[in-house]
Amino acid sequence: MLAHINLYNQGMTQVAVKGQIWSYQEIGGPATPKAKAGEAIIILHGWGRSGNEWLRMAKDLSDWSGRKVYVLDLPGFGGSSTPRLVKSIYDYSQLVVEFCKYLGLAKVIVIGHSLGGRVGIVMASHYSFMVEKLILVDPAGVKPKSIRRVLMRVLAKLFGWVPKSLRRKIADYAMDEDYHNSPALQEMYLAIVKHDLRGELSAIVCMTQLVWGEQDQILPLSLTKVYRKLLPQSRLRVVWGVGHDPHLTKYEQTLAILQEVCE
């Protein structure tokens, strides 16, 4: 059963697809011959965010390319409900694929930022028939090395005699800032970030554009070496002087990069 609600005050729409409530906005339409029916751009935001921060970019990309652009609130964020029974990033990504099918999208350009990049990697590797191009903006998916994280997890395992509650606190200390900032979503966080997606990267065959903030302290620029090695067909554009959110801090430069791919 599908419910359809217009959120006029936010310009968003809510639908229920197989028990998952989605909040999204559809922008523009196929106004030029190069944008065929059923082909579109979808934008997937980062952890703890919503699609709102991408609405301006979506409008500009739609005007530029003539394609429809769908800005999603990923499950658990914005106006989209928190999913049940999600045990991995693959389950989580399957929800996005099902939503694309509901929208009738045959081919999409996926723009994924951070967590959205993680979803985009899985979509491009497991559902290659659906992904025309992949744009990864400071994506999650390859875990950066962290001495603190490794040390804390080793200590938690070594001291088996320590009460479980205390060992859990030690392990929690090793977790990322996103984990600690999202107490209601910690179970989902653990489920979808536990996989290092290097193996998935090597299975991607579509054109892939990497966009990376030079000063990203969350997912450092050095990770691009891994991506470039496993994605030899990929292209890299560095946005100099900015951190994890180049689409917010250097909007015009990031827009120009995305336009090159989406034309």
C-alpha positions in Angstrom: 0.0 0.0 0.0 1.4 3.4 -1.0 0.6 6.6 0.8 1.3 10.0 -0.9 1.6 13.2 1.0 2.7 16.6 -0.2 4.7 18.6 2.4 3.8 22.0 0.9 5.6 24.0 3.5 8.9 22.3 2.7 8.4 21.5 -1.0 8.9 17.9 -0.1 6.9 14.8 -0.8 6.4 11.7 1.4 5.6 8.3 0.1 5.5 4.8 1.8 7.2 2.1 -0.3 7.2 -1.4 1.2 6.8 0.0 4.7 9.6 2.5 4.4 8.5 6.2 4.5 10.5 8.3 2.1 10.8 12.1 2.0 12.1 13.5 -1.3 11.9 16.4 -3.7 11.6 16.1 -7.5 13.1 19.0 -9.4 12.9 19.8 -13.0 12.1 17.5 -15.9 13.4 16.0 -19.2 13.3 19.3 -21.2 16.1 18.4 -23.7 16.6 15.5 -26.1 19.7 14.4 -24.1 17.6 13.6 -21.1 15.4 10.6 -21.9 12.4 9.6 -19.9 13.3 7.4 -17.0 16.8 8.9 -16.8 17.5 11.1 -13.9 20.0 12.3 -11.2 19.6 11.2 -7.6 21.4 12.9 -4.8 22.2 11.1 -1.5 23.4 13.2 1.4 25.8 12.4 4.3 25.2 11.0 7.8 23.2 13.2 10.1 22.2 15.5 7.2 19.1 15.7 4.9 18.5 16.5 1.3 17.8 20.2 2.1 21.5 21.1 1.8 21.5 19.8 -1.8 18.3 21.6 -3.1 20.1 24.6 -4.6 22.6 22.3 -6.3 19.7 20.1 -7.6 18.0 23.0 -9.2 21.1 24.2 -10.9 22.0 20.7 -12.2 18.5 20.2 -13.5 18.5 23.5 -15.3 22.0 22.7 -16.8 21.3 19.1 -17.8 17.6 19.0 -18.5 17.2 16.0 -16.3 14.9 15.4 -13.4 16.8 15.5 -10.1 15.6 13.6 -7.1 16.9 14.8 -3.7 16.3 12.1 -1.1 16.3 12.1 2.6 18.0 8.8 3.3 16.3 6.3 5.7 16.6 7.6 9.3 17.2 11.2 8.3 15.1 14.2 7.5 11.5 13.2 6.9 12.3 9.6 6.0 11.6 6.9 8.6 14.3 4.8 10.3 14.3 1.4 8.7 13.8 -1.8 10.6 15.9 -5.0 10.1 18.8 -3.3 8.3 21.8 -5.5 9.0 24.3 -4.1 6.5 25.0 -1.4 4.0 23.7 -3.8 1.4 20.3 -3.9 3.1 20.3 -0.1 3.4 21.3 0.4 -0.3 18.6 -2.0 -1.4 16.0 0.4 0.1 17.3 3.1 -2.2 17.2 0.8 -5.2 13.6 -0.1 -4.4 12.7 3.6 -4.1 14.3 4.2 -7.6 12.2 1.4 -9.0 9.1 3.0 -7.4 9.9 6.2 -9.2 10.3 4.4 -12.5 13.9 5.3 -12.9 15.7 3.0 -15.4 19.1 4.8 -15.4 20.4 7.3 -12.9 23.5 9.4 -12.2 24.2 8.9 -8.6 25.7 11.8 -6.6 26.7 10.6 -3.1 28.3 12.6 -0.4 29.9 10.8 2.6 27.3 8.2 3.7 25.5 8.7 0.3 28.8 7.8 -1.4 28.9 4.6 0.5 25.4 3.8 -0.8 26.4 4.9 -4.3 29.4 2.5 -4.3 27.1 -0.5 -3.5 24.5 0.6 -6.1 27.2 0.9 -8.8 28.8 -2.4 -8.0 25.7 -4.5 -7.4 23.1 -2.7 -9.6 25.3 -1.7 -12.5 22.4 -1.8 -14.9 20.8 1.1 -13.1 23.8 3.4 -12.5 24.9 5.4 -15.6 27.5 7.5 -13.8 28.7 7.7 -10.2 29.9 10.9 -8.5 31.5 10.5 -5.1 31.9 13.6 -3.0 34.2 12.9 -0.1 32.7 9.4 0.1 32.7 7.0 3.0 33.4 3.4 2.1 37.1 3.0 2.7 38.0 3.1 6.3 40.9 5.5 7.1 43.5 4.1 9.5 43.0 5.1 13.1 45.6 4.2 15.8 43.1 5.0 18.5 40.4 2.9 17.0 42.6 -0.2 16.5 44.1 0.2 20.0 40.8 0.5 21.8 39.3 -2.5 20.0 42.4 -4.6 20.8 42.2 -3.7 24.4 38.5 -4.5 24.5 39.2 -8.0 23.2 42.3 -8.6 25.4 40.6 -7.8 28.6 37.9 -10.5 28.4 37.6 -10.6 32.1 36.4 -7.0 32.3 32.6 -6.7 32.6 30.9 -6.6 29.3 29.4 -3.2 30.0 32.9 -1.7 30.5 34.3 -3.4 27.4 31.5 -1.9 25.5 32.4 1.6 26.8 36.0 1.0 25.7 34.8 0.0 22.2 32.4 2.9 22.0 35.3 5.3 22.7 36.9 4.1 19.5 33.8 4.9 17.4 33.5 7.9 15.1 32.0 11.2 16.0 28.9 10.4 13.9 28.2 7.4 16.1 28.3 9.5 19.3 26.2 12.3 17.8 23.4 9.9 16.9 22.4 7.9 20.0 19.0 6.9 18.4 20.8 5.6 15.3 23.8 3.8 16.8 22.5 0.3 15.9 21.9 1.4 12.3 25.3 3.1 12.2 27.1 -0.1 13.3 25.2 -2.1 10.7 26.0 0.1 7.7 29.6 1.2 8.4 31.1 -2.1 9.4 32.0 -3.0 5.8 35.1 -1.7 4.1 34.0 -1.4 0.5 37.3 -1.9 -1.3 36.1 -5.1 -2.9 33.0 -3.3 -4.2 35.1 -0.5 -5.8 36.9 -3.0 -8.0 33.6 -4.2 -9.3 32.4 -0.8 -10.6 32.5 -0.4 -14.3 30.6 2.9 -14.9 32.3 6.3 -15.3 33.2 7.5 -11.8 34.1 11.0 -10.7 35.8 11.6 -7.4 35.3 15.1 -5.8 37.3 15.7 -2.6 37.9 18.6 -0.3 41.6 19.1 0.1 41.4 19.7 3.9 38.9 17.0 4.8 39.7 15.9 8.3 37.0 13.2 8.4 37.9 11.3 5.3 41.3 12.6 4.3 42.5 13.3 0.8 45.1 10.5 1.1 42.2 8.0 0.7 42.0 8.9 -2.9 45.1 6.8 -3.6 43.0 3.7 -2.7 40.1 4.8 -4.8 42.3 5.6 -7.8 44.0 2.2 -7.5 40.8 0.3 -7.4 38.9 2.5 -9.8 41.4 3.1 -12.6 38.7 4.5 -14.8 37.8 7.2 -12.3 38.7 10.9 -12.4 39.7 13.0 -9.5 39.0 16.7 -8.9 40.3 18.2 -5.7 38.5 21.3 -4.3 41.3 23.2 -2.7 41.1 24.9 0.7 38.0 23.2 2.0 37.1 20.2 4.2 34.4 17.5 4.1 31.6 19.6 2.5 32.9 21.2 -0.8 29.3 21.5 -2.1 28.6 23.9 0.8 31.9 25.8 1.2 32.9 26.2 -2.4 29.6 25.9 -4.1 30.3 27.3 -7.6 33.5 25.3 -8.1 31.8 22.1 -7.0 28.8 22.8 -9.2 31.0 23.3 -12.2 32.6 19.9 -11.6 29.2 18.2 -11.3 28.0 19.9 -14.4 30.8 18.5 -16.5 29.7 15.0 -15.5 25.9 15.5 -15.7 25.8 17.2 -19.1 
